[in-house]
Amino acid sequence: MKKIKIYKWPIIIFTTLILLVVSLTVPLPYYIEVPGGAEDIRHVLKVNHQDDKERGAYEFVTVGVQRATFAHLVYAWLTDFTDIYSAEELTGGSSDQEYIRINQFYMATSQNMAKYQGLKTAGKDITMKYLGVYVLQVSKDSTFKGILNIADTVTAVNDKTFDSSEELIKYVNSQKLGDKVKVTYEEDGQEKSATGKIIKLDNGKNGIGIGLIDRTEVSSDIPIEFATEGIGGPSAGLMFSLAIYTQLADPTLRDGRIVAGTGSINREGQVGDIGGIDKKVVSAAKSGASIFFAPNNPVTEEMKKANPKAKTNYETALEAAKKLEQT
């Protein structure tokens, strides 16, 4: 009986190719975060229909986030300024689509607050209208789970409208456990309504089980136009505000310098912390920025409990800058 000759090398090569393809293409329940880019704000913002022609530039900086394959994980392990996050850590359990919607909402909110701060600080007349509350989260035990979605806007409860989220929350808290409640909301530009029940929240109060934040709209005689399609998140708020103010009140403020920075901004003008600031320092350095603005809010006790090694955005940014100088 003849022995069958086994060709080992073709099998090894074929298997290796299959493993290579799998490592490059099969997504895992992880994401990698890498330095993104630094964008001249003039490319995405126009104030009062006028171009900003002064020397220098204001730049907002971004991070890149990508669903990871095994090859991405290996790259992240071997590369500085690249981090790995589980899907739960990055999205909070939201689907990829919901995560995109959240970031689109945050970008829209940052633009609205930037208009408010830039125009107000420049001494221009503005009005801010309360439109309802954005839905950021729906709890698992909420009777509105599967009805309300992230980035929907709740505009009324039991046909009552409100002038602030505080008023809305106070009214909902005053309802009795198990009471039926009608919620009116906007979803993708369409007004809808649904009925559910009041439940007991984790904080012991009565409610409908949603996380929320104000949705407002700023109006002014001075048109402010943004073109940020495909860009998400709240962290450009500070630099948008600065760009609007400069063009209206002090056109030569940056004095020919390339100024990059990051940080959210709220109605009171407070600059909030953001994530991925070390990667943003890398992006700013590659663009040639001579100044980088970073939030320097204190580390809270709650943050210390979650992470004893927690640092301020400024401390992290400074460490990244020093590391770049050494490479």
N, C-alpha and C positions, 0 to 999 in steps of 0.2 A: 504494500500500500504506500503510495507516494505522500510525502509530507507536504502540507500546504505552506508555501513560503509567505511569511508575514512581513509586510513592508511597514516597518515601524515609523520611519521618518515622515512619510506622508500623513500618517495618523497624528503624530505629534504636532506637525505643522498645522494641520487642519484644526486640531483641538486648541492650539495656541491662538489661531485666528478667531475662533469662536469666542474664546475668553476675552480677547482684546476687544472685539465688537461689543460684547456684553458690558465690559468695564467702561466703554465710551458712551453707550447709548441707554442702558437700563437705569431709569431714575430710582433713587433711594429716598427714604423718608428724612432726608437732610437737605440743608441749603448751605451754600458757601457765600460769604460776603467778602467782596474784594473792592479795592479802590475803583471809583468810577471815573468821572471827569470833572472839569471845571468849565463852567459855561458863562460867557459874557452875558450879563443880564440884558444888555441892549438887544440881544437876539430874540428875547422872549417877552420884553416889556416895552411898551410905548406910552409915554405920558403926554397928554394934551395934544396928541397927533404930531408931536415934535420928536425928532431924532436927537439923541444925546451925542453931541459931536466933540465933547471935551476930551482932553488927553487922558490916558489911563483907562481903567475899567473896574467895575465891580463884578465879582464872580460869585455865583453860588456853586457849591460843590456837591457831588453825589457819590453814592456807593452803588456798586453792582451786586445784585442778588440773583442767584441762579440755583435752580433745583439740581442737586448733586448726583452725579454718577460716582462709581468707585474711583474712576480716574480723577475726578474733581477732588475727592477726599484726599487722595495721595498728593495731588498738587497743593492742597491747602496745608497738609502736614509739613510740607517741605518749603513753604513760601512765607516770608514775613508779611505782615499786614493782611493776612487772609484768615478768616475765622469760619468755623463750622457750627451750625445751629441745627437742632432737631426741628422738625416741622412744627411741633407744639411750642417750642421756644420762640420761633420767629413769627408764626401766624396766630398763636393763641388758640389753636384748634380750628381756626377758620379754613375754609377751602381756599384753593388758589384764586378762584374767582372773587370770593369775598375779600380776600387779602388785597387784591387789586382795587376793589371798590373802596375799601377803607383808605388806601393810600391816595386814591383820587379825591376822596372827601377831604383828607388832610391837606392836600395841595390847594383845593378850592378855599378851604378855611384860612390857610396861610396867606393867600392872595387877598382875601377879604380883610383880614386884620392888618396886612401891610398897607392896603389902601387907607384904612382908618388911621393908622399911626403916621404914615407918610404925609397925608393931607393935613391931619390935625397939627402935627409938629411944624408943618410949613405955614400954619396959620390960615388954612383954607376952610371954607364952610362945608360941612358934611352932615349927613343924617345916617343913622343906623336903624334899620327896621328889623324887628324880631319876626322870624318866619316859622318858628317851631323848634323841634329838637331832632337832630340826627340820631338815628339808631346805631349804636356802636356794637351792641351785643344783645343777644336774647338768651336768657337763662334756660337751662334744660327743662325746668319745671314750669316755665311760663306757658299759659294757655294760648299765647300768641306765637309760640315756637312753630316755625314752618309757615307762618302768615306774614309777620313782620320780618324784613330782611335788613342786613347791614346796609347803611347809607340811605334807607328810607327816612322820610321826614314825618314825624307825628305833628299834626297841626291842630288837633282838637281832641278832647276827651269828653264823652257824653254831650257832644255838640257845643262844649264850652271852649272858647279860645283864651289864650293867655298872653301876657306881655313879657314873660320871662320863663325860663325853665324852672326857677324856684317856685313860681306860682303853680305851674303844672304839677310839679312833684308834691307840693303841699296839698293840692286838691286830691290827687290820687292816694296819698297817704291817709287822707281823712275818710276814705271809703272803707266799708266793713269787709272783713275777710269773707270771701265767697260771693260778694256782690258782682252782678253782671256789669260790665263796663264796655262802652262803645268807643273805639279808637278810630279817628279819621287820620289818614296818612297819605303821603304822596310817594309813589313808586315809579321811577323812570318817567316822571312828568305827568303821570295819571293820578287823579284823586280816587282813593278807595276807602272803604271802612270795614271794620271787622269787630265782632263782639267776643269778649273773653271774660275771665273772672279775676278778681283780686286775690292775690296769693300772699303768703308770708315770705318776706325777703330774708336774706342771710343776716341783715342788720337788725332783724326783729320788727321792722316796720311793714306796713301793708303797701303793695304796689302791683305793677303788672309784669315786673321781671325783665326790664330792659336797661342796658347801659346807654347813657345819652350825653349829648353836648349841644349847646346852643347852635342853631343855624340862623345867621343874620345876613343882612344885605346892606352894604354901604353905598350911599348915593352922593354924588357931587356934580357940580357943573363942569368939573374938569374930568374928562374921560381918561380912564386908566385901562389899557388893554394888555392882556396876557396871551401868550401862545405857548402853552406848556404841555401840549398833548404828548402822552407817553411818559411824562415825568410825574412822580407821586411823592407823597410825604409832606410833613409840615416844616422841614428844617430850613427852607429858603426864606421864611418870613422876615427874619432880621435884615437880610441883604436886600430883599424886595423893598422893605420900608425905607432903608437907607438910600436906595436908588431913586425912589419917588421923591423923598425929601430933598435930595441933592439937586435934582433937575428943576424942582420948583422954587427952592429957597436959596441954594448956595451951589451954583453950577461948578465952581472950581474947587470944591471941598476936597476931592481926592488928590488934587495937585499932581496929576500925571501918573500916579502910582497904580499898580494893579493890586487891588484889595479883594481878598477872598474871605469868606466867613460862613458861619452856619449858626443855627439857633432858631427855634420857633419864637413867635411873638404873640402876646395876647392883648386883650382890650386895654389893659392897664399899662401896656408897654414893657412888660416884663419879658425877658429873654429866657426861654426854657431849654432844658437839656435835650440832647438828641443822641441817637445811636451812631456807631461807626465813625466816631470823630477821628480816630487814628488814620483810617483810610482816606478821610477827607483832607487831612493834612498832606498826605501823599499826593492827592490830586492837585491840591493848591501848589505844592512844590514843583510838580511837573509843568504847571502852567506858567511858572515864573512869578508868582505872587510875592510881593515884598511884605505884605501885612496879612495876618490871618486872625479874624475875630472868632472867639470861642466862648461859650457860656462858662461861668465860674460859680455856679450855685453850690451851696454847702451840701455835703453828703448827709442825708437824714439818718436818724436812728433806724428807721424801717429798712433803708437801703443797706445799712451796716449789718443788720440781722440777716438779711438775705445773702449778703456777700461781705464778709469782714474785710476784704481787700478792696472794697469799692473806692473809686477815685472820682474826683470832679472831672467834668469835660475838659477843663483847662489843664489839669494835671496830666490827663491822658494825651492831650494834644501836644503838650510840651515834651513829654517822653518820646512821642513819635518824631517830633522835629529834631531832637537830639540824636535819635537813632539814625535818621536820614543823614545827618551831618557826618556820622561816623562811617557811612557806607560809600 
